[in-house]
Amino acid sequence: MNTLTLDPIGYIVVAEVACGPQAEPILGKGLFCSIDCAAHEVRDLAVALGLLERGATFLARHEGRPVGIAVTRGGRMWTVEVHSTHELANNS
């Protein structure tokens, strides 16, 4: 059986609370053509969350993708990740 696998149309950046008091997810600015292009938004959004909630931020890589982490004084830990539009369509 052949299955059709679609290439991603684009990538978005999403920040979500992984631990601590819940908050609505935050979408990054724009649609990106590649993971490398989206990496700048991962960094910018993680740093912005750290500044907004007075916390520490750092960047890591997971499965070849950049991940931003913001640990805030209010007890939240945010993860900022790149998702392909194809992955999002599969999660609905």
Secondary structure per residue as TSV (DSSP state, phi and psi in degrees):
chain	resnum	aa	ss	phi	psi
A	1	M	-	360.0	129.0
A	2	N	-	-92.6	136.6
A	3	T	-	-118.7	146.6
A	4	L	-	-89.3	123.1
A	5	T	-	-112.1	120.7
A	6	L	-	-89.6	139.2
A	7	D	-	-73.3	148.7
A	8	P	-	-61.4	142.5
A	9	I	S	-79.2	-33.6
A	10	G	-	-171.4	-177.4
A	11	Y	E	-130.0	144.3
A	12	I	E	-124.2	162.4
A	13	V	E	-114.2	132.1
A	14	V	E	-131.6	133.3
A	15	A	E	-105.9	130.9
A	16	E	E	-135.9	149.4
A	17	V	E	-76.8	123.8
A	18	A	E	-95.5	-26.6
A	19	C	E	-154.9	139.9
A	20	G	S	105.1	-169.2
A	21	P	S	-57.0	129.3
A	22	Q	-	-69.7	152.9
A	23	A	-	-150.0	158.9
A	24	E	-	-64.7	143.8
A	25	P	-	-59.9	153.0
A	26	I	E	-119.0	126.7
A	27	L	E	-87.3	140.7
A	28	G	-	-71.1	177.5
A	29	K	S	-89.3	110.0
A	30	G	S	97.0	174.3
A	31	L	-	-110.8	133.4
A	32	F	B	-112.8	151.3
A	33	C	S	-83.7	-18.3
A	34	S	S	-153.9	165.8
A	35	I	H	-63.7	-39.0
A	36	D	H	-61.1	-41.1
A	37	C	H	-66.8	-37.8
A	38	A	H	-70.7	-21.3
A	39	A	H	-58.5	-35.2
A	40	H	H	-64.4	-39.4
A	41	E	H	-69.5	-35.2
A	42	V	H	-57.5	-49.8
A	43	R	H	-61.2	-49.4
A	44	D	H	-62.1	-42.4
A	45	L	H	-69.8	-40.1
A	46	A	H	-62.4	-44.9
A	47	V	H	-63.9	-42.7
A	48	A	H	-61.0	-41.9
A	49	L	H	-65.1	-40.1
A	50	G	H	-62.3	-41.1
A	51	L	H	-69.7	-43.9
A	52	L	H	-61.9	-42.0
A	53	E	T	-106.0	16.9
A	54	R	T	50.7	64.7
A	55	G	E	-137.9	-169.5
A	56	A	E	-106.7	146.0
A	57	T	E	-129.5	153.2
A	58	F	E	-154.3	164.2
A	59	L	E	-116.7	146.6
A	60	A	E	-143.6	-179.1
A	61	R	E	-127.9	140.8
A	62	H	E	-137.7	121.4
A	63	E	T	51.9	42.3
A	64	G	T	80.2	2.2
A	65	R	E	-114.9	147.1
A	66	P	E	-72.9	143.9
A	67	V	E	-133.7	129.1
A	68	G	E	-100.4	142.5
A	69	I	E	-126.4	132.4
A	70	A	E	-125.3	118.6
A	71	V	E	-107.8	118.1
A	72	T	E	-105.7	161.4
A	73	R	T	-68.2	-20.1
A	74	G	T	-81.0	3.2
A	75	G	S	92.1	11.6
A	76	R	-	-98.5	147.4
A	77	M	E	-122.0	115.0
A	78	W	E	-95.9	141.6
A	79	T	E	-112.5	138.0
A	80	V	E	-119.3	116.4
A	81	E	E	-131.9	159.2
A	82	V	E	-94.6	132.3
A	83	H	E	-127.0	138.9
A	84	S	E	-80.8	152.7
A	85	T	H	-61.5	-30.7
A	86	H	H	-65.6	-41.6
A	87	E	H	-63.7	-39.7
A	88	L	H	-65.6	-38.4
A	89	A	H	-63.6	-32.4
A	90	N	H	-76.6	-19.5
A	91	N	T	-90.5	-3.1
A	92	S	-	-85.5	360.0
